């Protein structure tokens, strides 16, 4: 079992190693993560009533598509963090979810057009007791931190008044 310190170090190294472009939100990183993972990523709203207490869900299909389901009844900032968390699962290729080989009511309700026979794996975000969940949360946080830190630096470099005010803080 990896130590928490090692997981943090590996997660930071992963984010730095991606060579992420400067973007305004995690949604703009999807093409970069798609290139890294070799899979198409689709965002979709999570229907109400599916997975009570669950904020987001990642479903990997056998067809080369990863679906990230996000609750719409929360703020844009929270949605972006949910997406970043699920991207953490994708980046680390976590496998500890539920596997489906037959029709399943959860996947049927989440995506009626998604053939349950092609769903290979599903991870739902509801608890941080699992090490994969904690690691995905950490990676999601590092992704968000990098986006917001880079955005702040862009302002800093282009606006002298803002740069002066920020230096005073």
C-alpha positions as CSV (number, residue, x, y, z in Angstrom):
1,X,0.0,0.0,0.0
2,X,1.4,3.4,-1.0
3,X,1.8,6.1,1.7
4,X,-0.3,9.2,1.5
5,X,2.8,11.3,1.1
6,X,3.8,9.2,-1.9
7,X,0.3,9.4,-3.4
8,X,0.5,13.2,-3.1
9,X,3.9,13.3,-4.7
10,X,2.9,11.0,-7.6
11,X,-0.3,13.0,-8.2
12,X,1.6,16.3,-8.4
13,X,4.1,14.7,-10.7
14,X,1.3,13.4,-12.9
15,X,-0.3,16.9,-13.3
16,X,3.1,18.5,-14.0
17,X,3.9,15.8,-16.5
18,X,0.8,16.4,-18.6
19,X,2.1,19.7,-20.0
20,X,-1.4,21.2,-19.5
21,X,-2.1,24.4,-21.5
22,X,-3.4,27.5,-19.8
23,X,-7.1,27.2,-19.7
24,X,-10.0,28.9,-18.0
25,X,-11.8,25.8,-16.7
26,X,-11.4,22.1,-16.4
27,X,-13.8,21.5,-19.2
28,X,-11.3,23.0,-21.6
29,X,-8.8,20.3,-20.6
30,X,-11.0,17.5,-21.9
31,X,-9.2,17.3,-25.3
32,X,-5.8,17.1,-23.5
33,X,-7.0,14.3,-21.2
34,X,-8.6,12.5,-24.2
35,X,-5.2,12.6,-25.9
36,X,-3.5,11.3,-22.8
37,X,-6.0,8.5,-22.2
38,X,-6.6,7.6,-25.8
39,X,-10.4,7.7,-25.1
40,X,-13.2,10.1,-26.0
41,X,-14.7,11.8,-23.0
42,X,-18.4,12.8,-22.9
43,X,-20.0,15.0,-20.2
44,X,-23.7,14.3,-19.4
45,X,-26.1,15.4,-16.7
46,X,-26.9,12.8,-14.1
47,X,-30.6,12.2,-13.8
48,X,-32.2,13.1,-10.5
49,X,-32.7,10.2,-8.1
50,X,-29.8,8.1,-9.4
51,X,-27.2,7.3,-6.8
52,X,-28.5,9.3,-3.9
53,X,-25.6,11.2,-2.3
54,X,-23.5,10.8,-5.4
55,X,-22.1,13.9,-7.1
56,X,-20.6,12.4,-10.1
57,X,-20.0,9.2,-11.9
58,X,-17.5,7.9,-14.5
59,X,-18.6,5.1,-16.8
60,X,-16.0,3.5,-19.1
61,X,-17.4,1.6,-22.1
62,X,-15.8,-1.0,-24.3
63,X,-16.3,1.3,-27.3
64,X,-13.5,3.7,-26.3
65,X,-15.8,6.3,-24.7
66,X,-15.7,7.5,-21.1
67,X,-18.9,9.2,-19.8
68,X,-18.7,11.6,-16.9
69,X,-22.1,12.2,-15.3
70,X,-22.4,15.4,-13.3
71,X,-25.3,16.7,-11.1
72,X,-26.8,19.8,-12.6
73,X,-28.4,21.0,-9.4
74,X,-25.2,22.3,-8.0
75,X,-23.0,25.3,-8.8
76,X,-20.7,25.5,-11.9
77,X,-17.7,25.6,-9.6
78,X,-18.8,22.4,-7.9
79,X,-19.6,20.8,-11.2
80,X,-16.1,21.6,-12.4
81,X,-14.6,20.0,-9.3
82,X,-16.7,16.9,-9.9
83,X,-15.4,16.7,-13.4
84,X,-11.8,17.2,-12.2
85,X,-12.3,14.4,-9.7
86,X,-13.6,12.0,-12.4
87,X,-10.7,13.0,-14.6
88,X,-8.5,11.9,-11.8
89,X,-10.0,8.4,-12.1
90,X,-9.4,8.5,-15.8
91,X,-5.9,9.7,-15.5
92,X,-5.0,7.0,-13.0
93,X,-7.0,4.4,-14.9
94,X,-8.8,3.3,-11.7
95,X,-10.5,-0.1,-11.9
96,X,-12.2,-0.4,-8.6
97,X,-15.8,0.2,-9.6
98,X,-18.7,-1.8,-10.5
99,X,-18.5,-4.0,-13.6
100,X,-21.5,-4.7,-15.7
101,X,-22.1,-7.4,-18.3
102,X,-25.9,-7.3,-18.4
103,X,-28.7,-4.8,-18.4
104,X,-28.4,-2.7,-15.3
105,X,-31.0,-0.2,-14.0
106,X,-28.4,2.4,-13.0
107,X,-26.8,2.6,-16.5
108,X,-30.2,2.4,-18.2
109,X,-31.4,5.4,-16.2
110,X,-28.2,7.4,-16.6
111,X,-28.0,7.1,-20.4
112,X,-30.9,5.5,-22.1
113,X,-29.0,5.5,-25.4
114,X,-26.0,3.8,-23.9
115,X,-26.1,0.0,-24.5
116,X,-25.6,-1.6,-21.0
117,X,-23.8,-4.4,-22.8
118,X,-20.9,-2.1,-23.7
119,X,-20.4,-0.7,-20.2
120,X,-17.1,-2.1,-18.9
121,X,-16.8,-0.3,-15.6
122,X,-18.5,2.3,-13.5
123,X,-17.2,4.5,-10.7
124,X,-19.5,6.6,-8.6
125,X,-18.3,9.3,-6.3
126,X,-20.0,9.0,-3.0
127,X,-17.4,8.2,-0.3
128,X,-13.7,8.9,0.3
129,X,-12.9,5.8,2.3
130,X,-11.6,4.1,-0.8
131,X,-8.0,4.9,-1.7
132,X,-8.9,5.4,-5.4
133,X,-11.5,8.0,-4.3
134,X,-9.0,9.9,-2.2
135,X,-6.4,9.8,-5.0
136,X,-9.0,11.0,-7.6
137,X,-10.0,13.8,-5.2
138,X,-6.4,14.8,-4.8
139,X,-5.7,14.8,-8.5
140,X,-8.9,16.8,-9.1
141,X,-7.8,19.3,-6.6
142,X,-4.4,19.6,-8.2
143,X,-6.0,20.1,-11.6
144,X,-8.2,22.8,-10.3
145,X,-5.4,24.5,-8.4
146,X,-3.3,24.5,-11.6
147,X,-6.1,26.0,-13.6
148,X,-6.8,28.8,-11.1
149,X,-3.1,29.4,-10.3
150,X,-2.3,29.7,-14.0
151,X,-5.3,32.0,-14.6
152,X,-4.2,34.2,-11.7
153,X,-0.7,34.4,-13.2
154,X,-2.1,35.5,-16.5
155,X,-3.9,38.4,-14.9
156,X,-0.7,39.1,-12.9
157,X,1.4,39.3,-16.0
158,X,-1.0,41.5,-18.0
159,X,-2.4,43.9,-15.5
160,X,0.0,46.1,-13.5
161,X,-2.6,47.4,-11.1
162,X,-3.7,43.8,-10.2
163,X,-0.1,42.7,-10.0
164,X,0.6,45.5,-7.5
165,X,-2.4,44.8,-5.4
166,X,-1.7,41.1,-5.3
167,X,1.9,41.7,-4.2
168,X,0.6,43.7,-1.3
169,X,-1.5,40.7,0.0
